[in-house]
Amino acid sequence: MDWHQATAAFLNYLAVERAYSPHTRKAYGRDLGEFARIYQARHDRQPAPAAVTTLDIRTYLAALYGGNDAATIARKLSSLRAFFRFLVRKGTATDNPTTGIRSPKRSKALPRALDVDDVFRLIEYPPPENQGPESQPQNARQGKQAQRRHARQLRDRAIVEVLYSSGLRVSECCHLDLDDVNTERYTAPASESPIAIVHVRGGKGDKDRQVPLGSKAVAAIADYRAERAHLHHARTGHIDAHALFVNDRGNRLGQRSVQRMVVRRVIEAGTAPATPHALRHSFATHLLDSGVDLRSIQELLGHASLASTQVYTKVSLDHLMSVYDNSHPRARRSSANRTDARLKAKAKAKASKATSKTGKTKRRPGRKRPPAPETAPSHHDDTESCK
């Protein structure tokens, strides 16, 4: 079995027995293909699965340094480990050459979440006066263009609302169908805002889950669905009968289109840099700051392990100080006392800064300089006094 046959058998194993997603299988295939290219450039031949040595693996990893970070190198090494483990299990290779090779130490990068003000600014952009079709189009063509532009604005706002309200991955949001948003399962009282349940199909690991959708997102989706028909194909009139979010040609919206839309919206709204996945991080962080337990956040995000959710436990210092002040018996103070303490601390810091600039230390009022010690009489004086 040559390298291409072994790779094809491994990818088929990942699809059939492990039920990995197409994106994951494609990443494994890219990593194995890259190793084969580097091996061929060094040995002038394709690698034989049973002839690859530990030195070949180390040479490949050394070639990756400089152009890849530690997490990428660790992922590529993990792909080779899984591949050779599969070959050993099938009897194609006698041993695993990746055994004993340690993964590079990864830097623990924390998720970047937006604050609440930036999220609201991103969702509510553009302002109401800049939304909607033109009031008096000059002709029918301009009227249709205005309708399509208005439909795109409603679609983009609905996407941002869904990403932040439910914490979906961008791939899960793009794969939503019209029937996946259920507004009839839970009926809210007349005095409360309506809520919905989103059925996420084929999430990460090909797992399904159900997550709630807030009233703002429900209203945004309703506004978009009322204008969705204007996003049909301009010439054929085609529009996907199942996809919730469609593009200008009536086809299902892609992930890259959503990413470009969010980046463009961030620039125009003037918020902190963000991506669709940053809205997912913001969803989890803001829930944790509000007191939601990690187990519930794990279910909402669709994490297989609680360890993946624990990365959100690093909350802001202001939230920690608020929890400490309100909970610890020896730290419970009124808001007025806390304000006075903060003002005193600021005044003290300002005075210290002014003193460091002048280089002179002011005497505290009410403090007297201690008297100088008396000088002891000399031996000559004592002799004359004795005389």
N, C-alpha and C positions, 0 to 999 in steps of 0.2 A: 504494500500500500504506500503510494507516494504522498507528498505533502498535501496536494490538492484534494485527493480522495479522503485523506484523514480529516482535513478541515471540513469537507462537506459532510462526512459522517458525524463529526462533532456538532456542527450546527443543526443537523437533523435531530440529534439527541437532545439539544437544548430546546428545540421546538416541540418535539413529541413527548418526551419524558419529563422535562422540567417546565414546560409551558412558559418559556421566556417570551417576552414581547419582541416584535420585529426590530425595534430600536436596539434592544440589548443584544440580540443575535448579530445585528449589523456591526455593533461595536466590537464584539468578539472577533468577527471576521476581519475587521480592519486591523486589529492588533496582531492577529496571526499573519496576515498578509504583510504587515510592516516588518515583522521579524524575518519572514522569508526573504524579503528584498534586501535587508541588511546582511543576512547570512550569505545570500548569493553574491553580493558585492564583495564580500571578503573571501569566499571560497570558489567563486566562478561556477557554482552549481546550486541547484535547488536543495534545500535540506531534506534529508531522509529522517522520518520521525524517530526511528530507532537509533540513529547515529548522532543525534544532538547531545552535546555534553554540557556539563555545568559551566565550563569555560565559555562556550558559545552563548549561554544565557547571560553571563556576566559581561561579555563583550557587547552584547546587544543593549544591556542596561546602561553601560558606560557611554554608548553612542547617544543615548536619550538625554543625558545630562546636558544642561545648558539651554536646550530648547523646550524643555517640559518641566513642570513643577513636580513636587514630590507626590502629590495626589495622582497625577496622570501616570507617573512611572509606576506607582504602586498598583494602579488599575491594570496597566499592561502586564505587569508581572503576575497579577492574579489571573488574567486571561490565560497566560502560558501554564500556570499551575493547574488550572481546571482542564486545559487541553491535554496535558501529559498525564494527569490523573485518569482521564477518560481512556487514553491509549493503554495505560498499564492495566486498567480494569478489563479492557477488551483483548489483551494479550498482544497488541501490536508493538509495544515497547516493554522492555524488561524492568527498567527503573525510571524514576522521575528525576530529570536533571535539575529541576527547580528546588529539590529538597535541600534544605540548609541555607538557602539564600533568603536573607531577611529583607523585608520591605523597607524603603526609606521612611524616616520619621516625618510624619505629616504635621503641618502647622494647623492648629485648632482655630479655624476661622469661624467666627460667630456670624449668625445670619444678620443681614442688614435690613432692618425694618424702618418704615416711615413712621413719623409721629402722627397723631390723630389729625392735626391741622393740615398737614401735607396730604393725607389721604382724602380728606374732605375737599380740599382744593383740587386735587386730581380728578375726583369723581364729578364735581360740579362744574368743571370746565367743559365747554365754553359757557359764559354767563347766559342767562335766559334771553337777553336782548339780542344775542348773536346766534340764537338757535331758530330753527324753523325755516320753511321755504320762503322765498321772496313773496311779498304781498301782491305785487302787480307785475308778473312776468310779461315781457314784451311780446312773446310768441309762445306757441305750444312747446317748441323744443326747449326753450329756457325754462318753461314750467316743469317739464319732465326732469330736467337736470336739477332744478331746485328740490323737487320731491326726492330724487335719489340722494342728493346731498343731505337732506333732512333725515332720510332713513339711515344713512351711514352714521350721522351724529347720534341718533338714538341707539343704534346697534353698538357703537363704541362705548357709550355710557353704560348700557346694559352689561357689556362684557366686564368693564371695570367693577361695576356693582357686584356681579356674580363672583368675580375673583376674590374680592375683599369680604363679601358677606358669607361665603361658604368655604373659603380657603382651598379652592380647587387648583390642581395643577393646570397649566395652560393646555396640555394635551387633553385632559379630561373636559375642560371647558369647550374646546373645539369639537369634541365628539358628542356633545349633548344633542339629543333629538328633541323634537317638539313635545313628544309624549313623556320625556324624562322629568319635566317640571310639573309636579302634581300639586295643584292648589285646592283640591277637594278632599284630601285625606284628613286634614285637620281643619276644622271650621272654627275660627276665632269668634268670640262674641262681638256684637255690633259695636261695642265701645272700644274694641282693640283693633290693632292693625292686622291685616291678613298676613299669614305666613304660608310657606310652601315647603315641600319636600323634593329634593333633587335626587334622582336615581343615577348614581355614577356607575356606568357600565365599563368594564374592562379597564380598571385603573392600573396602577403599578402592580406588577405581579399578576395581572389578569384577575383582579379581585373587584367585586362589586360592593358598593356601600351606599347608604342613604344619609344625606346631610340636610339640615334645615336651611331655609333661605329667608332672609329678613324681608320686612315689608317694603323697604326702599328698593331692594332688588326685584321684588315681585312687581312693583309698580313700573320700574324701568323696563322689565321684560314685556309687560303688557303694552306699554307705549311703543316699544320696538315692533312687536308682532302686529300692531295695527298698521304699520308702514312697511313691513317686511316685503310685501308683494312688489314694491317699487324697485327692489334689487334684482329683478329678473335679468336674463341676458338681453342685451339691447336689440339684437337681430332675431334670435330664435324665440325669445320669450321664456326660455327654460329657467326653472328654479327648483332646487332640491326639495322634494316633498317631505323629507324627514329631518334634515339638519336644522337646528335652531338658529345658528349664526351662519349666514351665507355672505359671499363676496359680491362684487359688482357683476359677475357673470352668472350668478345664481347657484354657484357650487359651494360646497362646504368650506368654511373659512379655515385657513391653515394656521399653524403655530407661528410661522415666521411673520405672517401678516399681523397677528395679535402683538407680537413682540415689537414690531416696527410702530404699530399704532400707539402702544404704551410709551415708547421712547419719545415719539413725536408729541404726545400729549404732555409728557413731563416737561419737555423743553418749552412748549407754549404756555403751560400753566405756571412755570417758574418754581417747581417744587424740587426737593432733593432728588438726586439720581435714583431711578427705580426701574425695575423690570417686572413682568408679570409674576415671577416667583417672589419678588419682594413684597407684593401684595399678600401672598400666602404667608410669608414670614410676619407681616404686620398683623394679619388675622390672628395668628397664634399668639404673638406677643401681647396684643391688646387684650385678648381673652385671659391670658395668664396674669396680666396686671390687674384685671378686674376680679380676680379671685377664683377663676375656673380651675379645677383640678387637672393634673396632667393626664389622667386616664381618659377623661372626656375629650381633651384636646387630641389625644392619640387617636381616638375613634373618628373624630371629625376630619383629621388630616389623612387618615388611612395608613398610618405607620404600622408596620408589622411588629416592631419592637419599641418598647417604651424608651430605650436608650436614644432612639432618634428624636424623640420628643423632648428629652431632658436638656437639649441644647438651648431651649427657650427659657430655661430657668434663670439665666443671667438677665435680671431686670434692671431698670434704671435706678440710680442712686436716690432720686427723689421719692420713688415708690418705696424703696427700702426704708428711708427715713420716716416716711409717713406711717408705714406699718409698725415700725419700732416705736414711734411716739404714741401711737394709739393703742398699742398692745402691751408694752412692757410696764409692769407696775411702778417702777422707779423712773419711768420716762414720760408718764402721762402728764401732759401740761395743756393748759388751755391755748387756744390759737393766739390770744393776745400775748401770753408769755413767750410763745415761740417766735412771734413777730418781734417782740422786744429783744430777745436773745439774738436774732439775726441782725437787727439794727445795731446792737452794741458790737457784735462781731465785725460788721462792716466799718463802723466808726473806728474801732481799734486798728483794723487793717489799714485804713486810710491814714490815721495818725502815724502808724509805724512807717508807712511809705514816705510820708512827708519828712519824717525825722531822718530817714536814710538818705534823702536827697540833700538836705542841708548839712548833714554831717555833725550836727550839734545835738546834744541831749538836753532836753529841758528839765529843770528841777521840778519835782512834784510840789505843789503848794502845801503849806502846813508842815513841811519837813525842814528842820534846822540842821545846819552843818555841825557835826560834833566838834567840840573844842579840841585844839591841838594838845597832844600830851606834853607834860612838863619835862624840861630838859634836866637830866640828873646832874647834880653838882660835880665838878671835876675834882681830882685828887689834890690839886694845888689849893683850891678853895678850902677843902676840908682840913688841910694842914694849917693854913693860916687861922682858921676858926678855932682850932684846938689850941693854938698859941694864945 
